[in-house]
Amino acid sequence: MSDNGVSSSDKKTLQNTSREFQYNYRLLYYYYVDQDKYLGEPQDYVDKVDMQKMYEKEIPWDYYDLYYMYAMMNDNFTYYVDASRAYSLLNSLRQSDELTGAGFRLDSLAFPDKFIIQKVTKNSPADKAGLKAGDEIVEIEGVAPTNETVFRRLAVATKGETITYTIKRDSTRITIPVVIDSYLSPTVELSFYDSIPVIKISEFVANTSNDSGTYGEFVQYLRETEKYKATIIDLRDNGGGDGDQCKAMTRALLSKGDTAIGIIETKADTIRKRQAFDTTFEINTADGIAKDRYFVFLSNNNTASCSELMIAGVVSNKKYPIVGSVSYGKGIGQTRWITPSFSIASITSMKVIDKDRNSYHKYGIEPDFSIQDNDLVLATAAELAKEMKFKRIAGYGKTNTGHFAKQAVAQDTMPGFYLLPEEYRKKFE
């Protein structure tokens, strides 16, 4: 970045701050979408914090001003995380939950008196050892499990230990040792409701049990259910994640020439020393693998960010119905930087629009069928999927969801944060 990326009146104060502060101030100056409303001059953030509160939150003293500056940006998705907390946060953003165990699930409903493996998580210890869905476990460490309680006791082990399973596969008994280890959890699950496939997506991340992330899991289930003409996609309680993953998944459901989504993104104009904006639309250059299938989407108040992007991108083209409740209303996106001190800066730098340049930000996406009860949501979605006739008529919300109120962020909404002094909160109310 240019060293002269701020107004001349700010230079003197900026030069008296740390390199880390200067870098982050310029990041906000060039990339924060609302910098014209909330970014003040550098001196507005230097030596202003309640040092005792920062100390109580165990914030390193040389980051006080940085945490305070980011807190005043009126957007809890724009935040700063110092180097001592950055590594764990970065891992959580890039990958699904890390689990420890064998990595398989029993089909207890269909086979209550037997121990039949229903699913083996890809790349889990069980998968690497050779266990498969459909295998019947007849012994653990040479002992036959007589009930579920005995099974669970026999299967207890810590990381690095080995459990030996004897299974029956096609009338053949096979003994398979499984070394207990850590593995990444899946983010997509397939089930069926009244003979209709239901693909549940819990989050969007690049690293999961599948080598291609959430996208890879999703495509796998699309292929497994390709004989079905209709499918339910459940995005309830999905708060979003990796934008590249969800955009790729959106394109898989669209036809060639369809516009998946539009992004208005901030750019740094270091020549004129100002913030610039660039609008791009992602258009399908080829047919998606499920372009001819009928989909029904499920959403609720916690369906946010990338989940909303996926829904808006698909239904604005295909007019598929949505069942549930109005979504969260997060039509913005963030870019994250590793700063000179190896801290993380997350800055809202993008606004999302659909192919018609409409935005759902702050208002959410309205369902065509507003239903709260889980059983009724699934029953309604299944009926719509069977008929494959309904075309979406609802639009975006008309009432502000209140998730982006004009006030500074609340206490503890992000790692290491502190309660802002009342005198500074008041000016945003």
N, C-alpha and C positions, 0 to 999 in steps of 0.2 A: 504494500500500500504506500501511497505517497505520504511523505512526512508533512506535507502541507495540506492535508485533507480536511482541515477545519478552517473556520473564519479567522482572520488575523487577530481579532479581539480575544480569541481563546488561546492563542499560541503561547503566550507567556505563562498562563496558569498550567497549561498542558505540559509544557517543558519542565515544570517543577514537580511533575509526578513521575511515578515509576514507568518503566518501559511497558510493563504489563497493563497499567492503567491506560496509557496512551494507545496501545494496540486495541484494547477493548472499547475505548471511547470511539475510535475510528470505525470499528466494526458496527457499532450501533448507529453512528452517523451515516454510514453508507447503506446498511442493510436492514435496519429495523423499519418495518413498514409504517409505523406511526411515530417515527422520530421527530417529525415536524410538530407533533402534539405534545410529546412527553420528554424528549431529550433536551435538557437545558445546557448550560455552559459547564465546562469542567469543574469550576469552583463550586457549583451547586452540590457536588458530591464528595468533596474533599473535607475530611475532618468534621463530618456532620452526624455521624452515627452515635448511638448510645453504646459506648465501649464496654460497659458492664454487661449489657445484653449480648453483645457479640462474644464476649469472653465466656458467658454462661452457655452459649451454643457451641463453644469450642471451635470458633472460627480463628484461623491463624491471623495474627494482628496485621500482617502486611496485605491482607485481602479485604479488610473492613470496607474501604471506600468502594471497591469493586462490587461487593455484595449489595451495598446500599444503592449504587447507581442502577444495577439491574433490577432491583426491587421497585424502583420508581418508574419502570417502563409500562406499568399498568397492564401486564400480560404475564400470567403465571407460566406460560410456555417459553417466555424469554427469561433465561436465568443463567447464573454463573455458578460453576462448581469448581472449587479449588483443587489443586493437584492431589491432595491427600484423599479426596473422595472420587476423583475422576475415573480411576480404573474400574472400580466396581460398577459405576453408573454406565460406563461405555459398554461393558460386557452385557449389562441388563438390556441395553438398547439394541444390541446386535444379535442376541441369541435368545432362544426360549429357555424355560426353566431347566436347570440341571438336576436330574434325579439320580438316585443311587439304588440299584436293585438288579433283578434279573431282566425286567422289561417285557413282561407278557401279562395278558389279562385272561381270566377264565370266563367261560360262557355259563355262568351259574344259573341263569334263567332257563335256558333251553335244556341244560343238563344238570338239574339240581343234585343228583345222586352220583355224578361222575365229575372228574376234574379234566374237562376238555378245554384246551387253549383256544380262545376266541380270536385273539389278535396278538401278534408279536411286533413290538415297536422296532422300526427299522434302525439299524446300527446300534441296537442295544446289546448287552451281553448275551441274552437269549438268542437274538438274531445271529450274532457272530458264532455262537456255539452250534447252531443248526436246528433249534426248536422251530416248529411251524404251526400255523393255525390248523386246528383239527387234531393235533396230537392229544392223546389221552395220557395224563400222568398217572401211573399206577404205583410208583414208589419214589420216595425221596430219601436219599442216603440208605437205601435198602429197606426202608420201612413203608408199608402201605398206609396211606392216610385214610382213616375211617370216616372222618368228617372234616368240615371246613376249619374248625378250631385246631385240630391235629395238623392239618395241612399247613396252616399259617405258622405254627410253632416249629415244624420241621424245616420250613423255608426261611427262617430267620438267619441272617448272616450279615457281616460287615464288609466294607469295601476290601477287596483283595482275597477274600475267602472263596472257597469253591463249594457249590452245592451240586450233588450228582442226582440227576433226574432219570428215572427209568420210564420210558414212554412206550405206548403202543400205537404204531402207525401201520395201517393196512394189515392188521393181524400180526405184525412183526414187532417184537420187543427190542428196543434200542436203549442203551445207557449213554446219557450225554452229560458231561461235566460242564457247569456254567460258572465262570469266574465273575463274581459280583463286582461291578464297577459303576462309574458315573456315565450317564448318557443324557442327551438332550431330549426333552419331551416333544411330542408332536403338537402341532398347532391347528391341525384340521382333523375332524373325525367324521366318519360316515356311519349313518344309521338309517333306519327305515320307519316311516309312519304310514300305516294303512297302505302299504305297498309302494309308497313314494319315497325316493331317496332324499335324505336330509343331510346336507353337507354343512357341518358346523365349523366356523372359522373363529378361533379364539383371539388371535393376534396376527400381525404381519411382521415377520423377522427373517433375516437372511440366513441365519444358522439355526437349524432345527434337527430333528431326527433324520430328515431328508437332506441329501447333499445340496439340493437346489432351494432349500428354505421352504417357506409357506407356499410359494408358487409351485414348487415341485410336488408337495403333498396334494395340493388342490388339483393339479393336472392329473395326478395318479388316480384320484377318485372320479374325476370327470371321465377318464378312460374306462374305469371299472364299471361305470354306470351308463356308458354310451348307448346301450340298447333302450334306455328309458327316454321317453319323449318329453318328460317334465321333471324338474328337480326343485327342491326347496333349499335355499341358501340362508342359513341362520347366522346373522351378524349381531345378535343381541349380546350386550355386555362386551363387545369388542371395541376397545378404546383406540385402535389404530396401530401405528408402527411404521415400518419401512415403506416409503412411498413407491419405490421401484417395484417392490413385490406386489403391492395392491394394484398398481397400474398395469402390470403384466397380466394379472389375474382378470382385470376388467377387460382387457383386449381379447382374452380367450373366449369371452361370451359375445363378442361383437362381430359384425361383418366387415368385409373390406370396404373402406371409405367412411366408416362410422368414426365420429370424433369421440374418443374416450373421455377426455377431460381437457380443460384449459387452465393454465397457470399464469398468474400475473406475478412476476418475480422482480425483486429489487436488484439493481446492478450498480456498481461503483463507477461513477464518472469522475475519475481522478484528474482529468484535464480541466474540466470546469469546476471541480471540487464540489460536486453535488450528487445527490441520489437520483438514479434514473430507474425506469420501470420497463420491463420487456414482457410482452404477452405471447405465449406460445400455446398451440393446440396440438394434442397428441392424436394423430389420425391413423387408424388401422391401415397398414399397407398390405395386409393379407387377411383372409377369413380366419376367425378364431375357431378352435377345435369344437366349440359347443355353440356355434352361431345359430344353429337351427333348433336348439332345444328351448322349451318354454321354462322360465324360471319364476319362482315366487320368493321374494325377499322377506325376511323377518328382522324387525328392528325394535329398539326400545330407547329409553332416555340415555342409556350408556353406550349407544352405538355412535362412535365419534371418529373424527379425523379420516384416516384411510378407509374405514368402513363406509363412511358417508360418501367419500370420493368414489368408491366402487359402485355403491347404489346409484348415485346421481349419474355416473358415467354410463351405466347400463340402461337404467330406466328412461333417461332422456332420449335414448335412441330406440329402444325396443318396447317401451311402454308396459313393462311387466308390473304386476301389482306388488304392493308392500303391505304386510300385515303386522300389527303390533301397536307401538306408540311412537310419537314424534322423536326424532333423533336428537343428539346432543347440540348440534349446531356449530361444529368446529370446522369452518371453511377456510382455515389458514394452515400454513405449513412452516416448518422450521429448518434452518440450516445450522449445522454444528461445526464449530472450529476447535482445533487443538491450539491453544494459545502458546506464547513463548515460555510460559512457566509450566507447560504441560497440564494446564487446567482445561476445562471445557466451557465454551460459550455457546449457548443455545439461543438462537435469535429468530423470531418470527419474521420471515423474509418473503413469504409467498401468500397469495390469496387464490382460492380455488373457484373456478367458474365452470358451468356446464357448457355444452356446445352452443347454447343460445345466449351465452354470456350472463346467465343468471347465477346468483349466489344464494346459498342457504346459510351463510355465516350468521351466527347469533340467533337464528330462527329455526334451524333444523329442517328435516325433511318429513313432510306429513305422510302418514300411512293412508292407504285407500280404505283399510278396514281397521278402525281404532279399537283394539281389544287388549285387555290386560291379562286375563286368565290364560295361563300357559297351555292348558289342554285345548281351550277354544281357539287359541292362536294356531296351534298345529292342525287342528281339525279343519279350520277355515282355509288354511294354506293348502292342505291336502285336497280339499274339494276344488279349489281354484286350479291346482295342478292337474287334476283329472280332467277338468272341463277344457282347460287351455284356451279360453275365450276372452276372459276379462282383460281389458286394456286400461292402463293406469289413467286416472282422471285427476287425482289429487296433485298438489304442487308442493311448494315449500311453506314452512310455517308462517303464521301471521302474528304470533305472539313471541316476544323476546324471551328466550329461555333463561336469561339472567346469568348465564355462565361467563359473560364477558362484561360485567358491570364496570362502570367508570370509577374504579377505585384501585389503590395499590394492593398487591397480593397479600393474602392473609398469612398468619403465622404458620410456619411448618408445612407449606404447600410444596416445598421442594427440599432436597437434602441440605441440611445445615443452615436453614433460614431462621430469621429472627423476627420478633415483633417490631414493626416499624413504629417510631415515635409518633404519638398522636398528632403533633403539630404538622408533621409532614403528610400524614394520611388525610388530614382535613382538606387540603387544597385539591384533592381529587374527588371529593364527595359532592 
